[in-house]
Structure formats: structure tokens, C-alpha cells
Amino acid sequence: MIAIIVVSLFASLFIYSETRTVKIALIYGDLLEVSEAADAFMADNPVNLKLLKVRLDSGNMDEVFAELKEEGVKIIIGPSYSEEASAILPFLQKYDLYAISPTVTSAAVVGKDGRIITMSIPDRIQVKKLVDSMKQDGVTELFVFADNYNRTYVDPFIEMLIESFPGTVTSVRASNPEEININYLRSALNFSGVLFVAPGLLTGYVISKLEELGYNGHLYASDYALDKKLFLFDGELIRELKAFSHVAKPLCYKKTMDFVGTYNALIFVKELFQRYGHDLHTTFNKLDGFTFQGMDGFVELRGYYVNKDTSVIALKEMMTFGE
């Protein structure tokens, strides 16, 4: 059962193709960047927007997806988390709907039954780039603070990390700052590197506590941490953190993947219907090699993921860029 709200709002976007209007549902939870990106896309493109607020939890998920189907929606933009994608997949299958996620990366859901495409690259590439950065920094022991909610994403990510990292990997899990105890923090002090596979709030909180304890090792984060809540923390506190970004430079210094991924998803849908029309079942199974100009540069579909410029960036670079 999914305990959190999966959908807090959906918007029906009407994109005019040569034959008829296409309805698209935009779903998101606590990430305001998703809504902001949709607003920006609508302002920049000749499309009409109708917003309908819908809250979806484990109790009424079937009802909401049935309503989307009845309204004529065929494509969903979202969700943002792999755990949520896993939860909605049966309803995509049941109601013959397709989803384009801005940020989901887990192979457990991306491409499943040909229903879910992502605007992100595969996690194996992200893990490799993070591990390469750690090797360059001379990190030989790695302590991981991992989120305990988004397990569909986190569990395979840590498995790939253990296989790829040449040294010792120790991990602990928490769903919120209250679950971080002093023993976790003291243990991390003995490691030359700390990696966060967790949202920005948990990442920033743990960094603040490690700072209080005098930690002087290297700090890293997966793409999961790069949300607006991370940047609520003092800039001096998080400036040495190195994080993986799905957004190409230099836009990665100004926009999160939640924003850029959503905007790119909407560009993709617009291009999709202009080129191939309304036969989604056929179209979604022949997208390999599909290219378009995204908000942050050239994007190519490979399988159900994208190929694009990505990098591990130091947050101090972002802060310097913004000055």
C-alpha cells in the first residue's frame, strides 16, 4: 500500500495536432518545480491548459485513473519517483495509458510493458560517473545515507554502487531527519566519503550534523538530492557537496531536473504527436533514436531512457555561477 499522496494535482493540456485535440494529464506531489515547469511550457508554447485538482492515494487510485480514461487522457506526465511509478503501472496497463516521467530512473519500472518513458538517463551511468569522481578524490571507504521510502529506486542503485565501487560500502536508511541517530553520524566520521541517495531535506540535515561533528571527508549525492529543499540550507554548509545532475551545463546551475525534465517531457509529447499522430501503442515501441531539442540541449531516446549531457557537479560551482 502507498501511504503518501501520489497525485496532488493533474492538469489537462490540450495540444493541437493536425487532426484532433490530445489531452495530457500532469501529475505531481510535493515538487513545485513540476507545476512551475508546466506553467513555463504553456507560456512559451501555443497550447491551452485546463487545471483540475485531484488527490490520489492508495484508496482511490483506480477511481482517478478511470476518470482520466473517461476524460480522454492518453498520456500522463509523471510521476517523479520510481516508487510512485511502480504504484501506477497496473493502472496504466488497465486503462491503456502511457506515462512520461521527468525523473524516474529505476529499470524496475522504466520501459515496463512499454508504458513508461523517462527524460533521465539510466542509473548505471549515474553510478559510474559518481564512482569515477570518488576514485579521483581518493575515496576508499564509502558511507551511504539512503532513503527508506523510494525503495524501487534506492535498492537497485545501492546494489550497482556496491558492484562498482572498489572499496568498502556501508549504508543506513532513514525516511526523515528524525530517524537519523547519533550512532549513524559517528560511524560516518570514519569514512573518507559519504554518499546521499536521499531527498534534499534529509541530505542537507545530515550534512549539517556531520559538520557539527567535524567531518572532513568528501560528500556526494545522487540526483535524488537535487531539489529545492536542499538549497534551503546555508550555502557554506553544502557548497562542497558533489551531486549528479541530469541537466546539461550550464542550465544545471540554474534549474533542477524536476523542472527541466518536466519541460522536456512536454516538448517530447508535442514533437511526438506532430511526427507520429495518435497511435501511441505503436509509437511507444519504436522510439529508439527519436531526437528533439530539449530545454537543456540535444536529447535522444535510447530504449525508454534518454541520452544527453550529464555530469557530477560541485554545488560551489552552482553558487559561483549564480553570483
Secondary structure, 3 states (H helix, E strand, C coil): CCCCCCECEEEEEEEECCCCEEEEEEEECCCHHHHHHHHHHHHHCCCEEEEECCCECCCCHHHHHHHHHHCCEEEEECCCCHHHHHHHHHHHHHCCCEEEECCCCCCCCCCHHHCEEECCCCHHHHHHHHHHHHHHCCCCEEEEEEECCCHHHHHHHHHHHHHHCCCEEEEEEECCHHHCCHHHHHHHCCCCEEEEECCHHHHHHHHHHHHHCCCCCEEEECHHHCCCCHHHCCHHHHCCCEEEECCCCCHHHCCCHHHHHHHHHHHHHHHHHHHHCCCHHHHCCCCCCCEEEECCEEEEEECCEEECCCEEEEHHHHHHHCC
